[in-house]
């Protein structure tokens, strides 16, 4: 077989050929390269002479023939002190003479001198680069900027028996980090390992500790739903050619050096114990270079380009005719110019679904910087300000440090902290001189009325964690605060056939609120989330398929980096790989002689709560948690792993914490070190507990804010939580989770994802679940595993349906709505605000209370849904419906005053007792998620009515509870089990009692009961085929229901009269 052309040198040659002919490079010259200095000074000097002739003339006049050595010395001193990235961006100044070592793309291409300097950069490619005076080693390929090496590539070829792992090994083992070329942030900034199918990247050589990350597109291409790897090239050619064609071409590499690559310094406060046993706080500082991953470059470049195209096209068309302006020359274009499938997005809402592990914080920082510095062809900033909406303090610091490391942008970066009042945000917006504003969403309802006109102003809003609170009142007021409503006013005037000037004079608060609804041409939303909810998809997502009716529309994210890809690339752990469920079976009995009747639902709830809160059950579960912690957690991550116990309530958290301490003391266990996290005060056994009080019991003073600091130390390794630290908590050593709480949908994903953070010693994770089945967890995770789509979106006309339904109850009139709105509008003039507002609803509340229970329940639920759906509708549609808006305002205030739908509470603690409770370990499974995208469906309004107050004898309620738990049936099985049981008792009780008293248990279960059970089950099936399908489709399930019911009925009826 002819193997000509299949060697590594052919791979090198092909890359070099592309870079020289199409990539904007020239050949490097090893003869002039100084190995000791790791620089090609003749090339650097020639660049300076060409771009800065006056400065260089002054320099050579001052230093004569020592100028070049002087220049190198100052260059190297600054690089050593500040790093190469800083020096490339800022240059140096020597005795008042400024010297630049490269010129990046100018903000505007109308300045001929800056454009010429940018084009004068000298990018060279050198093959078999000899770099050392100590050996004859060579690097396959080095790319240099003006004589300064910045990128290095080691190439491997599967045809010759090597792959990317060999290139990683070569970087780790054969390259001395002390060489001038390899010193951190001194010369080479990015080290690539490349083979025919994959690319890997590191920014620092540290021998065996060198850490590579994948630099691949994703199996279906960047931004698309898929896993790790790269797609096949449809046009032939190298699969990895995107590296040299898209990333390392001249313009894109310069753009990365200018706008992306950053030196990040992180200071982390730690609690350590010294050799004398003394605890002290120390600050650990780490410095690293962040080179953007492929999907990060892809999303930012596409977002900026689509923003530019969509919102400046008309204005720029005029400029191109007079200035010769070209989009291809615009610095936002180099990536997309080489990208085979550039995006063409319509609209100003962008949803970015990036999983944990995607580097979302850096993506947000880079996008924010790009948007803040983005200019149109007229050299005008496209945005007056860029707002970053986040609740994460870490992101605040990271944004500031990342952005300040780039070329200076005019204006300030402002952060609204917890210590700032909301007036500061209002002043920033009104003063209009801050390029970037970092704040939280809840500030806007406070200040939106205090802002001056936003006419002619344009804002970018970057939202971190967009699944949270984006369809409520705070999001509504953000739009009211920043929207330019002039266009909406013109639209309304045209709709009403009125003059704009006439409407302008009538522009009151009501009209202003209506105009602020819907979408606005001056607001651009960039919403990041890993777990988009249906409302998030419909508000920010792309309409990827237009249906015949709105209900048949389909929405998806603009750009996706999936959970699957993050797991396969090793950026997060697969938290479902080792999942152990425990099955609980128990039996309750009456502790009283008589047999009272109770409403079945609250009584069932009370029985379950009695069991779950029983001290014996807490003790059982505590023993399992502690022993499994010692078996699994303490043997993971070289003994440094940590665990979290998720509790169903604050009271459970307190009891678990105390019981863990008690169990460890009784069994002389000293390697389990628990902390507890919950809000407020919990009273247990006459003692009031708080989180700081329990955590400080060992003599340490641990406030709530310092809990993460202490938990991250070696002093603690088990965190017991109740509704805290289940979202946003980032502890890489968290390896194990014990779950004693029902989890569903996004909450399940967010909670279990606390385990997914990468750590060098973390090989796997472990979940022990007392409450959820693998099937339930799988169902929660699947919509967010590959990519999320929305089908059957919400119809905005639901609000009209709810309003009409509410009007049928005749609780209030439109005149009441008008009077209340007038009162609310003039409330500032009222001294007794609370009294005036509450008095306005007195008659409506009286009419509401006169309704029967079923109608009260129904109308209150409809009012709640009307308020929710209106707030959501206002985000996506502008109706100009004043009457509907007044009804919404009236309903919103009224709902707060309506008595809540009463829930019957039953206390059975003195009437029942626990006979036994058995917790059995199930098998450990790997929950495998479906490879197909599982679409979400939009929320649909549901009719509401109170649950029928069905009563039953306490003994029979207990039997049904025992049946459910002894058979280990799920909630979805409850209808089948309880319906058959109730029918049995209603129609066959006498026969069953007689048979139970005349036979033994085995004969009753195997000979008598099956025939009766089958007849009743078939009758139920005929009446409710949909609900009972599982019973007859699954023989094992049928047998389990029948067997468990036979045992319960036999024990219950044995010895009773018939």
N, C-alpha and C positions, 0 to 999 in steps of 0.2 A: 504493500500500500504506500502511496506517495504521501509523505507527511510534510512536504514543502509548504511553508507558510503557516505552520501550526505551532511555531515556537514562540517563546515569550518575547523575543526581540521583534517579532512581527506585530505583536500586540503593542509594544512600545512605539514602533514605527507608525502604526496606524493612528495612535493618539497624537503623536508629534505632528504628523501630517495634517491632521484636522486643525490643531491649534495654530500651526504656521499658515495654513491657507485660508481658514475660516474663523479661527478663534481670536485673531488680533495679536498674535505673538511673533517674536523674532527669535532666531537661535541664540542661545547663551554661549558665552566664551569662557571656557575653563582656564584659559591662559591668563586672563586678567583677574580671576577670582582669588581673593586672599583667604586661605584656609584658616589662618590664625585669627583673623578678624571676622571671618564669615561674612564677607561683603565684597562686592565688585565696585571698588571706588571709582574707577574710570567711567563706568556707566552712570553712577550716581552723580558725579561731577558734570558729566555731559548733560544730564537732565536739568540740573540746577542752572547751568550756563544758558540753556535754551529758554527756560521758563522764568528765570529770575536774573536777567543779565545785569541789572543795576545793583542788586544786592550782592551778586557774586563779584562784581567789579570792586565794590567797597570792601568786600571781604579779602580779596587778593591784594588790594592796595594796603590794607591794614596788616596782613600777616605774611605777605610775600610768598616765598616758596614753601613756607610752613602751613599755608592755608589748608591744603588737603588733610594733613595730619591733624591740624587743629580742629577741622570740621569733624573728622572721625572721632576724635577724643570727646568732643562735646556731644556728638550724636550718641556715642556709647554710654557716656555718663548719664544722659537723660533716659536712654533705654533701660539702663540698670536701675535707675531710680523710679521711673514711672511705667516702664514697659513699652514694647514696640508699638502696640496698638495706639497708645496715647501719643507717641512721637509721630507716627504716621498721620494722625488726625490734627495734631496741634503744631507740629514743627518745633523749632527752637529759636531762641533769640540770643545772639552773641554781641555784646557791646552795642546794643541798639540795632543790630542788623538781623532782621527776621529771615529765616531760611525754612522753606518747605521741602519735604522729602517726597511728596507726591501731591497731586491735585485731584480731588474727587469731583464728581459731576456737580456742576453748579445748579442752584435752585432754579435759575432761568437760563435758557439757551439764547437769550438775546444779547448777552455780554460776550462779545467776540474774544476778548482777552482771556476770560475764564474758560471759555470753550476750547480755545487753542491750548491753554495750559493743561486742561484735562486730556486732550488728545495727544499731548506730548509725552504722557507717561510711557515708559519703556517696559513692556512685559516680555520676559524671555522664558524659553523652555529649554532645559538642558537634560539630555539623557546620560545615564551612567555617570552621575554627578559625584566626583571625588571630593570629599569634604574634610579629610583629616590629615594632619601632619604625622600622626602616629601609626597609621595603617593605610592600606590601599583599598579599603572598602569603598563601594559606590552605592548610590541610591538610584533606583531605576529612572526616576524623573523628578526634577525640581523646577518649580515656577518661581520666578523672581520679579519683584517690582522695583524698577529703577536701581537694579544691582543688589537689592535686599531680598534674600530668599524668604518666601512666605508660605509656600505649600510644597509638600513632598509626597510622592506616591511610590509605593512598592506594588508591583504588578505580579499576578500569578495566573497561570494558565492551566485549566483542567486537562487540556490535551497533553500536557507534559507531566501530569500526575500531581499537580499542586493546586491549592485553592486559597481562599481568603485567610484560613486559619494559619497557613504557612507564612503569609505576609504579616499577620499579627505577631507570630512567634519571632519573626525576623526583627520587627520593631522592638520587641521586648528584650530579646536576648543578644542581638548583634549590634545594637546602637547605644553608645555610651551617652547618657543624659548630660554628662559634663562637657561634652564637645561644644564649642561656641555655637555651632549651628543648631544644637538641640536644647540649649538652655531655655527654661520656661519664659515665654513672652520676650525672648531675646531675638530670635530670628524666625524659625519655622513656627507658624501659628496653627497649622492643620496638617496632620499626618493621616494619609489615606492608605488603606489596604484595599486592593481592587482585584477581582477576578472576572471571569466572563459573565457571572450571574449576580454577584453581590458586591457591595461597597461597605467598608467599615471606617470609622473615624475616631481619632483621639486628638486632644490638643496639648497633651503633656506626656513625655516619656519618663517613666519611673521604674524601669526594669520590670520585674515580675508584677508590680502593682499597676502597670500601665492598663488603663481601662478603655476599651473600645466600645463604641455604640454603633448600631446599624445606621447606615446612611442610604437607605433604600426608599423607593417610591411607595411601596405597598403592592400587594399581589395584583391589584386591578388598576394601579396608577394612583398618584397622589390625590387626596381629597375624595376618593371613591371608596365605596364599601368593600372591604376585603381584609386580608391578613398580611403577614410579613412577606418580604421578598420583592420581586420586580415582575412586571408583566412582560410577556413576549413582545418583541418588536414586530409589529405588523408589516413594516416595510423592509424587514431584514436588518442586518447590522447587529452591532453589539447590544446586548441587553443593558449593559451598564454605561452606554454611551451618553446617558443624560448627565453623567458627572462632568465630562469634558465639553459636552455640547451646551448644556444648560447652566451649569454651576461655575465651571472654571474658564468659560470664555471671558475675554477681556473685560467687557462692561459689567458682567455679573460679579466677577471676582472683586472688581473695584467697588461695586455697590455693597457687597458683603463686608468688605473692610471699612466702608464708610458708615453703613447703616445697621449692621447686624452684629458682627463679632464683638464680644464685650468681655472685659475683665471684671469679674464679679468677686467682691470681697464680702464674706459672710462672717459675722460675729455671733457666736452662740454662747449664751450663758449656761454654765453647767454646775451642778452640785457634785463635788468629789469628796472622797474621804482619804485623807493622807495616811502615811504609815503609822502615825500616832493615834489614828482613829478619830481625828478631828474633821468635822465637816466644814467645807468652805466653798465659796462661789468663785469660779474662775471663768474667764472669757477665752474661748478658743476661737482663733481667727483662721479661716481658710480662704485661699485665693484660687480661683480657677478661671480658665478662658472658656467662654460659651460660644461655640460655633453653631449656627442654626441647623437643626435637622431638616431633612428634605421637605417634610410636610409643613414645617413652620415657614420656610421660604415660600413654599407654594401658596399657602393660604394668605400670607401678608401681601405678596406680589399681586395675586389675583384680586384681592379685596381693594387694594389701592388702584389698580388698573380699572376695575369695574366702577369704582367710585368716580374716578376721573372721567371715564368715557360717558357714563350715564348723566353726569351733572354739569359737564362743561362743553358738550359737543356743539351746541348751537353757537355759544359765544366764541369758541375756538375756531369754528368754521370761518367766521368773519376775520379773525386774526391771521389765519393761514393765508388768506387771500392777500393780506397786506404785508405780512412779515415773512412768508415762506416757512411758517412754523410746521413741524412734522412730528407726529406722535412717535414715529420710530426713533427719533433723536431724543425724545423725552426720557429722563433717567428712570422713569417708572417702567420702561419698556424692555430692558435687556433680557430679563428672564422670560417674559412672554414672547419675545421675538424668536426665541429658540424652543419654546414649548409647543409640542405638536397639537395640543387641544386647548387653546386659550378659552377662558370663560367669557360668556356674554350674558351678564345678569341684568335683568330689568327690575327697577325699583330701588328703594333705599333702605330696605331691611335685609339684613344678612344673618342667618343662623349658622353658627359654627359648632358642630357636635364633635368635640375633642375629648376623648376619654382621659381619666386619670392616667398619669404617666406620659401625657403628650407634651409636657412642658408649656402648659397653658399660660402660666404667668409670664414667661418670656415672650410668648406669641402676642399677648396683650400689650406688653411693654413695647415691642417692636412696632406693632400696628399703631399704637398711640403716638409714638414718635413720628412715624411716617405720615400719619394724618395731620399731625400738628405742623409739619413742615411742608405739606403738599401745597403747591401753587398751581394756578392755571396759567394759560399762555400770556396773560396780562401782568404776570408777576405779582398777582394778588393771592393772599392766603385763601384757600378754599373754605376754611373753617375759622370762625372767630375764636372758638375754643373747642377743645376735645374734653369731654367728661368721661371719667372712668367711674362706673358705679360698682362699688365693691364693699363687702363687710370684712374683708381680710386685711388685717394690719400688716401681715407679711408681704402682701402684694403692694401695699402702699410703699414700704421701704424698698422693695425690689424694683418697682417702677421708677422711683426717683433715682436710685443708684445707676440703673441701666441707662436711663434717658440722659442723665447728666454726663455719662461717659461718651456720648456721641458729640458730633460737631454742635456747636452752640446754636440754639434756636432762639429767636427773639421772644421776649416775654418770660413769664415765670411759670414754675410748676407749683401749684397750690394744693395742699392737702387739708381737708377738713377733718380734724381728729375729734375724738370723744370730748376733749377739753374745750373745743371751739363751740361757740354758740352759732345758731343758724343764720344770724345776721351777717356773719362773715361770708357765707356763701352768697347771700343776696348782694353784698357789696362787690364781690368778685365778678358776679355776672353783670351787674350794672356798670362797673368800671370798664369792663371789656378789655382788660390788658393781660389776662392770664391765658397762656397757650394751652396748658393742661390743668385740669381740675379733678382731683381725686376725692370722691365723697361717697356718702351712702344714700340710698333711695329715700329713706324716711325723712330726710331734711326738706324735701320739696313741698310737701303739704303745708309746712310752716311758713315758707317764704314766697310762694308763687304769686301772691297778691301784692308783694312789695316790689316787684320788678318793673323796670321801665320797659318801653316798647322794644320788641325784638324785630321790628320791621327791617327787612334787608339783611338780617344776620343769619348765619348758618352754623349749625353745631353738629359735631359727631358725638355719639353716645356709645361708649364701649361698655358692655354689661358683663360682669363676671358672675357666673352662676345664674344664668338667665331663667332657669326653671323656677326660681324663687320670687314670688311677689310681683310678677310682671303683668298681672291682669287685675290688680286691685287699685285702691284709691291712690296709693303713693305713685304708681306708674302713671295714673291719670293726671296727677298734679305735676309730674315731671314734664309732661307734654304741655300742660297749661303754663308752666313756667318758661319754657323755651321755644314754643311754637311761634312762627311768624304766621299770624292768622289773616293777613291781608288777602292772600289768594283764596282762602276759604270764604272771606267776606265777599269777594267778587263772585265766587261760585254761588253763594247764597242770593246775592242780588240778582244774578241772572235767572236763578230758579224762581224767585218771587217776582221777577220782572220789575225790579226797582232800581233806582239810581244808587250807585255806590256811595256817593256823597251824602244822600239822604240817610242811608243806613249807618254811615259813619257817625252821624250826629246822634243816632239812637243806640250806639254801641254800649249797652249796659252790661252788668255782670252776667246776666242770664245769657245774652248773646255771646259774650266772650267765652263762657264755659262751653257753649255748643260749638263755637268755632274751633276750640282747642281739641275737640274730639277727632278720631280718625287719624289718618296719616298726613304728614306735612312735608312739603318739598324742601324745607330747610332743616329737617331733622333726619339724620342718618344713623340707624341703629346697627351695631355689630354685637350680636348676642352670643356669648360663649357658654356652653353647658355640656356636661357629659350625659345627662339624663333628661332630655327635653320631654315635657309633659304635652298632652294634646293642645292645650291653649298656647304653649310656647311655640309649637310648630305652626299653628295657624296664624299667630301674631307676627313671627319673624321668619318663618320658613319660606321656601320657594314653592310656588304652585307648579309642580312638575307635570301634572296631568290635569287638564281642564275637562271636567265631566259634563254630561248633558244637563245636569242640575248641580247646584252648589254642593249638595250632599254627596255627589260622586267625584268631587275634586280630590286630588291627592297632593299632599305637601311633604317635603323632605328638607334636610339641611342643605345649605349652600356648599359646605365642605365638611368632610367626615374623616376623623382619625379614630378608628373603632377600638373598643375594648379588646376585641380579638387581636387586632394588630399590636396593641400595646403589650398584651400578654405574650404573643409569639415573638416580639422583638426583645422581650426581657425587661421592659420598663416597669411593669407591674406584675404582681403575682396572681396566679389563678386561685382565687379564694374558695372555689368550689371543688377543688381536686380531691381533698380529703374531708369528707362531710359525714359526721356520725350523728344519727338520730337516736333518741331514747324514747321508748314507749312507756306511757304511764297507764297502769290499770289500777282501779281502786273500787272499793265497795263502801257505800254509805248506808246507814240504817237509822231508823227513828230511835230516839232515846226517851220517847214519851209513850204513854199507853194509848191515848186517843189518836185519831187520824184526821186532823183538820184539813180543810180545803184552802188552796191558795191559787192565785193567778200563776199560770204555769211558767211564763217567761221570766218574771223576776225571781220566782222560787228556784228555777233551774240555775239562774245566774248566782243566787245566794249559795246554793249547794256547791257549785264549782269554786266560788270564792272561799268557802269554808275549807274545802280540800286544799286549794293552792296556798292558803294562809296558815294551814295547820303546821304546828311546830315540828311534828314528825316528818312532814314532807320537806320543809325547809332543811331539816337535819339530813335527810336522805340526799337531797340534791347537793347540799354543801359537801358532804363526804365524797360524792362523785366528782364535784368540781375540784376539790383539793387533791384527791388522789390522781385524777387524770392530769391535772396541772403538773404534778410531780413526775408523772410517767412520761408525758409528752413535752410540755413546755420547757421544763428545766433541762431536758436533754436536747433541745433545739438551740441553734445559733451559739454553740459553744457555751451553753449555760446562761446566756445573756438575754434569752427571749422573754417576752412579756405577754400577758393575757388580759382580756377584758370580759367581764360578766355583765350581760345586758339584762336588766330587770324590768318587770312590767309596771312597777310603781315605785315611788319614793320610799314608801314604807317597806317594800321588799328589799330595796337597796340597803336600808339601815339594818334590817334583820339579817340579811345575808352577810353583811360586813361583820356584825357582832358574832354571828354564828361561826364564820370562818376563823375569827380570832379565838373563839372558844374552842373550836375543834382542834386547832393547831396547838393550843396550850395543853389540852387534854392528851394529845398524842405526841407531845414533845417535838413538834415540827417547827423548825426555825428558818426554813428556806422559802416559805410562802409569806410574802410581805404585801398585804393589801392596803389599798386606799379606796375611798368612796367619793362619788361625785353626784350631787343632787342639789336642787334649788330649794331655798326657803327653810322652814322648820318642820320637822317630823316628830310627832309625839308617839312614844312607844313605851308601854308599861309605866306610864306616869312620868317619864323623863322626856324632856324636849332635846332633840338632837339637831345639829346643823353640820354641814360638810366640814367647815374648819374645826369645829369642836371634836369631831371624830378623828380627823386626820392629825390633829395636834395632841392627841392623847399620849403619845410617846415622848412628849416634851418639846417637840418641834412646833414652831408657830407657822403653820402652813395656811395661808389665805387661799381663797378660791382662785385668784389670778396666778398664784404660784404653784398650783397643783401640777400643771404640765411640766414645769421645771423639775420638780421633785420626782415625778413619775418617770421622767427621762433618765434619772440617775440610777445608780445601782442599789439605792436604798429601798426601792419598791419594785414589785413585778406583777401585781395583779390589781386591776382597777375595776371596781364595782360601780356601775353607772345606772342612772334612771333619767332618761330624756336629756342627757348631756353627753358631749363628746361622741355622738353617733354620726355627726357630719363635720367635715372640715378638720378633724383631728388628725394630725400628721405625726405619727410616732413609728419610725421605721422598724423598731424592734418588736412591735406588736405582732405576734405570731399566732396566737390562739384566741378564739372567741367562744365563750359559753353563752348560749342564747336561751333565755327563759321568758320570752316575750313573742307574741304573734307579730310577724313582720310581713309586709305586703308591698308590692309594686316598687316605687322609687325608694321608699323608706327601707325596704329590704336591701336594695342595691347599695344605698348610701351607708347603711350600718355595716354590712359585711365587708364593704370596701375599705373599712378602716385597716384591714389586714393586708391590703395589696401593696403597700409601700415597699420599694426595693431596699434591700440591705445586702452588703457583700457576703454576710454569713447566713442569710435567709435562703434556705433551699426549698422550703414549702411552707404551707400554712395549715391550720387545723381548726375546724368548727365542730363544736358539740352542741346539738340543738334539742332542747326539751319540748319545743312547742310547734315547730313547723316541719312539714314533710319535704323531701327532696323535690317532689312534683310541684309544690307551692313555690319553693325558691326558684326552681327552673322557670316557671311561668313569670316570675317577677323580673328575672334577669334577661330573658330572651329578647324583649323589645330593644334593649340597649347594647346588645352584644356585638352586632355587626354595624347596624345603622338603624335609625328610627324613622319610620314614615307614619303619616297620619292619613287615615281614610275616614270618610263620613264626618267631615268637619262640622262644627257648630253652625247652625242656621241663626243668623242675627235676628230673625223674626220671632224667635222664641220669646223675646221680651214682650212683644205685643200679645202673644198668647197668654203669658202669665198675667199681664195687666188686665186683659179681658176676663180671665178666670177670677181674679181678685174682685173686679167690679161686680161680679154676680152675687157677691155676699153683701153688697150695699153698706159697707162699713163707713165709707166716706165718699165725698163728691169731688168733682174737679174744682168746685168753688172752695172746698176745704184746702185743696192743694195750692190754689192761688193765694188764699189768705195766709197760709203758712209760709209760702215763699216770700210774700211781701214782708211778713213779720221777720223772717230770717235775714232778709236783705237789709232791714233797718235795725237789726238787733244791737248794733253798736250804740244806738241812741237810747236803748232800754237800760235802765239801772238793774232791774231784776231779770237778767237774761234767763237763768235756769227756770224761774217761775213762769215767765212768759212762754217759753218753748214747751214746757211740760203741760201747761194749761191748754195749749192749742190741741192736744190729743185726748183730752179727758172724755169727750163724748164718743170718740172713735173706740177708745179702749173699753168703754162701757158697753157699746154694741158688740164688741168682740167677746167680752166676757159673758154676754147673754146667749151666745151660741152654744150648742151642745159640744161635748168633748171632741167628737169626730170632726166636726166642722172647724173648731178652733185649731185642731192639729193640722188639718188640710190647708186652711188659709194662712196660717203662720209659715208653713213650709213653702207655700207659693210666694209669699212676700219675700222670704229669704232668697229663693231662686230668682225672683225678679231683680232684686238688688245685685246679686252675683252676676247674672247674665248681662245686665245693663252695663255694669262696670267693665265687663269683658268686651261687650259689643262696642263700647266707646273707644276701645283701643284700635279697632280695625275698621269701623264705619263711622261716618259723620252723617247724621240724619236731619239735623236742623229742626227736630221735633220738640218744640218748647213744651207742649203739653206732656209729652212722655218724660221729659227731663224733670218737670215739676213733680210728676208722679213718683219718679225715682227718688228725688230729694225727700219728699214727704214719707215714702215707704222706708227710706234709710233711717230717718230719725224715729219713726214710729216703731220699727222693729226692735230698737234698743229698749223700748218701754214695755213691750208686750210680755206678759208672763210666759216663761218658758213652758213648753209642753211637759207636763209632769211625768216623771218616771216613778212607777211604784217600786218602793224598796221593801224588801222582806228580810227580816233578821231571823235566821233559823238556828243560830249558834247553840241555843239551849234546847233545841228540839231534835237535833240529829247528832250522830257520832260517826267517827271513822273506824270501820272494822279493819281494813287493811289498805295499804297503798304500796304498790310494787312498781319500781322503775327499772325497766329492762333495757340493756344496751342493744341497739340494733346494729346492722352492719354498717361499715364505713364504705361509702360509695364515692365515686367521682361523678359529679353532676355534669353531664355532657349537654351543651347547649346546641340547639338546632342551627345549622349553617345558613338557613334562609332568613331573610329579614321578616320579623313579625310586626306588622303594622299595628299602631294604636288606633283606637276609634275615639272620635270627639265625644265629649260629654253630652248626654241626652237628658232632658228634663224628665223626671219620673213623678208619677202621681204619688201623693203622700196621704196616708191615712193611719190612724193609730192601730197598733196591733190589737187584734181581738183579745179581749180580756178572758181568755179561756181558763176555766178553773178545773182543778183536778185534786184528788186526794193526795196528801203529802206522800203517802206510801207509794202511790203509782208514779208520781213525779220522780221519786228516788229511784224506782225501778228503771225508769227510762234513762236517767243519768248513769246509773250503774251499767246498763246495757251498752250505752255509747262508749264508755271507757273500758269496760271489760272486753268489748269487741274491737277496741282501738279504731273506732269509726271516725271518719273526718266530718267536718261541718257540712260538707256537701252531701254526706250520706244521711244526715239527720232527718230529712223529710221522709226517706224510705223507712228508716228504723222506727221513728215515732208514729208515723201513720199506720203501719202494720200493727204496732203494739196497741195503739188506741182502738183500732178496729177489733183486735182480739178481745180486749177488755170489754168493749161494748157489746159484742155478739156471741162470744164464746166463753165468757168468764165462768159460768156455772159448769159447763162441760169440762173445762180445764181444771177447775178446783176439784171436781169429782175424780178425774183421772190422776191428779197429783196425789190424792189421798189414798188411792187404791193401787198404785204401782211404785216401783223404785225409780230412782233418778235416771238410770240408764235406759230402762224400758220406756219411760215417759219420753225421753229425748229421742230414742231411735225408732220407736214403734207407734207411739200415740201422736206426738206433736207434729211430725212432718206433714201428715195429711191435712190437719187443721190449718197449719201454716200455709200450705200451698194454696188452699181454697181462698184464704183471706188475701194472700199476696196477689193472686190472679184478679180478684175483685178490685183491689187497689190499682193494679196495672191497667185494667180497662178504664178506670176513672181518670187516671193520670199517667198516660203512656209515656210522655216526655220525661217525667220525673223517675219512673220505675224501670226504664230501659236497662239500666246497669244491672238490676237484680237478676234479670233473665238472660242477659248477655254474658255475665261473668259467673260461672258455676261456683268458683271458690268464694266469691262474695256472697252468693245466695246461701251457701252452706254455713258460712260464718255467721250471717244474720240469724239464720234459723237456729243454729246451735246455741249461740249466746242468749237468744230470746227464750229458748226452751229452759235453759239453766236458771235464768232470772225468774221466769214465771213459776217453775217448779218450786224453787226455794221460797218464793213469796206466797204461794197458795197452799203449800203443804201444811196441814194441820188446821186449815181454816174450814169453817162450815160451808156446806153447799146446799 
